[in-house]
Amino acid sequence: MYKEIIVLLAQTLYNILKVLEIKYTYQNKIPALLLNSIWINLVALASTYYAIDDLLKGKFTVVIFYVVGSVLGKYLGMKFGNPRNQIWKKLFKK
């Protein structure tokens, strides 16, 4: 069960970092982008290793944790890493 938790956390972190990658690219923050890319690759490697290890052993439940981690990571990345959230609050303030 610990492998599924690792895959869930790694996929969540991976997708948060991917959202930040887009943000840093848009803002032209090269040092932050390069450091972020290193973390993306390390987290992707861990996630892939544990997911494939279980898949090759015939344990397909890891796919559920992989997908849930991906969706959760995208949501959290957009929720907390998106500067447009504050813009929308200011625009629709009454």
Secondary structure as GFF3:
##gff-version 3
##sequence-region A 1 94
A	DSSP	alpha_helix	2	27	.	.	.	ID=ss1
A	DSSP	alpha_helix	30	56	.	.	.	ID=ss2
A	DSSP	alpha_helix	62	81	.	.	.	ID=ss3
A	DSSP	alpha_helix	84	91	.	.	.	ID=ss4
###
